[in-house]
């Protein structure tokens, strides 16, 4: 079992930056792929970024590539999503998730989810 708690969300102006954190407890965090997903009001949950267990491989959605960076610190059992050049369309609840078997952008591959943190980007 892995428990995930996100933090770092908030209100920011377009062009600004935020860093989200995902603190993990329970089983060994370093054994899990970590992913970030988001869900805007009235829309389906969508993939944002994922990072492999060691941090050596990352994947991003086209909508955030070049603006967001996913990274992790296994010694601190924490994952991060650095978000730069934010746009109003980035407004959503952001969720971190952990996958035990896959390195994937498919939310169905993820076993554990946090409760989410709200990110609001004003124009």
N, C-alpha and C positions, 0 to 999 in steps of 0.2 A: 504493500500500500504506500502511496506517495501523496502527501498533501502539498498543495501549491497555493501560494498567496501572492497576488499581484499588488504592486504599489507604484506610485509615481504618476498616475493620471492627473488630469486637471484641465484648466482652461488656458489656452494659449492663442496668440494672434497668428494669423497666416504668416508663414515664413519663419516662425519660431521653432524651438526645439523642446523635446521632452525625452527623458529616459525612463522607461518602465523597468521595473525589477520583478523577478519571480523567485520567491524564496521557497525552497523545497525542504520537506522533512519526511522522515520515514526511511524507506529503503534507499539504497545508494543512488544518489542523483546522477552520478557519472555513468550509470548503466543505461540511462534513458536518453533517447533523442528528445530535444525540447523544441516546441513550436509555439509560434504566436499566431493567433487568429483574431478576427474582429467581426463585429456584427453591428451594423448601423440600424437605426430604427426602421422597421418595416422591411428589412432585407435579410437574406440568408447569411449565415456565418461564412466568412471567407478566409482563406489562407493568406497569411502575411509573410512569414519567414520560418525557417527551421534550421537547426544546427545539430550536427552529429554528436555522438557521445563524447568524443575527444575535443570537439570544436574545430576539427580540421576541415570539415565540409559544411557549406551553407547553401541554402536555396531561398529564393525570394520570388514573390509575385511580381509581375511586370509593373504593377501600379506603384510599388514602393522601391523598386530596384534603383540604386544610386542615391536614395534619400535615407533609407533605414539601414541599420546595421544590427545584426543579432550576434551576441557573444555570450560566453558563459565563464564562470569561475567555479570549477568543480570543488576546489578547496573550501569555498564558502557556500556550496550547495545553492548557488544563485545563478539565474539566467537574466539576460538583459535585452532590451530592445531600444537602441538609440534612434530617435526619430528626428530628422532634420528637415528643413524646408517644408514644414507642415502645410497642408492645404485644407480648406473646409471639408473637402470630400474624405479626409482622413478621420472625420468625426465618427466615433463608434465606441462601443464597449470592447476593450481589448482583453483577450483571454490567453493565458499561457497553458500549455498542455504538455504531457509527457507520454512518450511511446516506448514500449519495452522491446519491440521486435523490428520496427521499421524506421527508415529514414525517409519521410514522405511528407507531402503537403496535403494528404487526404485526411480530413478530420476523423474519419472512421477508424484510422489506424492508431489513434491516440487513446490511451487507457485512462488517463487522469487529467482532470481539468480544475483550474482555479475558478474563483467566483467572478472574476472580471474587474476591470478598472475603467472608468469613463474617461475618454479623451474628447475634448471639444475644441475645435479650431474655429475661431471667429474670423470673418473676412474684414 
